Amino acid sequence: MGTRRYTSEEYKSGIIDLHGVGGHPLITVFTPTWNRAHLLSRAFDSLLIQSKKNFEWIIYDDGSTDETEQVVRGWLDRADFRIHYIKSKNRGKAAAMNAGAELANGELFLVLDSDDAASSNAMEKFDQVWRDLADTGLRDRYAGMSALKATFDGVLVGDGYELLERAQASYIERSNLGVAGDKWEIIRTDLVRAHPYPLASGERYMAPSYSWLVIARHHLTAFINEPLGLIEYQADGISANNIRNRVNSPVSTYRYYSEFYGDRRFRFRCRLNFTANMNRFALHGGGKLVVWDFMALVLLPVSCAFYLIDRFRLRSILGPK
């Protein structure tokens, strides 16, 4: 297989299906990757030992210049699940996820980052919880599920879901409770497609929670108080470069905060955060400040302070504007 970019139509027809076992999977595991050939084996090895093979794996190569394709080819004889490999020009993770949702065959869409892994029972657990929701007759009200993450040496990332695991709650409730730490979301593919990341032209980043919070306005989430994802933060990863990524995509980041700042489903402290950051990134993007809203006007000095701190901290990276 060459390294040209394939269309959705070619993908659906099976032209770029590197390894197929037939049937329609419950889960599409989607891995966007850029120059992570040396780390991808973690994800592959963890999928290989899953107790339930109810998934396909889409590897979305976001313009890598390393040996990613050769590494993937080396797995084909070992895999007992369907692998799809797509080579794209480099556009960033949010654009990759928009594309991945259109390519997915699964009912549920699960992002497995290229430096992460899944616990051996992850797919079985997601399958079980999803089936249990169907038995209640309420599954149509649910967008999907969210599980915990742990480090590879077993340390839980952030807070647990003790307050949410038995509640009929949405992702907005998670924000309102201030549950800290990265979690692992698996969302209905039709909803992911219906709510793509609205990236501004020429920009590459938008916080992953945008899609989850928009969907949460009308759908619940089943919270699994168990670590199913395994994680190790990389020095060059998105998490480690959060401020720089947002500053380099200021219009998209402004869109994120402006989407939620006036939404009274969020607690007051959440709306304070959205509002202060909205004008912070309006300043970064050279856009029009929101001053007609009372809260935004009161918090404008905070927004300006955040903006100046960003400029000071990132001057060596971004250079003068």
Secondary structure by P-SEA (a helix, b strand, c coil): cccccccaaaaaacccccccccccccccbbbbbccccccaaaaaaaaaacccccbbbbbbccccccaaaaaaaaacccccbbbbbbbbccccaaaaaaaaaaaccccbbbbbccccccccaaaaaaaaaaaaaaaaccccccccbbbbbbccccccccccccccccccccaaaaaaaccccbbbbbccaaaaaaccccccccccccccaaaaaaaaccccccccccccbbbbbbccccccaaaaaaaaaaaaaaaaaaaccccccccaaaaaaaaaaaaaaaaaaccccccccaaaaaaaaaaaaaaaaaaaacccccccc
